[in-house]
């Protein structure tokens, strides 16, 4: 039983370390995802504004 508990604790420690490493990576990557998402939103909004302006100009010319 002691050997099983010892092995279980080692596995638990290993998994805890891996989770900590994963959280650290997410902490580093998350701000980049937020910035990328903001840039994509700006690009989409610019495209929609351009299309709206194009439609208005086309309407005035017609």
Buried (B, 14 or more C-beta within 10 A) or exposed (E): EEEEEEEEEEEEEEEEEEEEEEEEEEEEEEEEEEEEEEEEEEEEEEEEEEEEEEEEEEEEEE
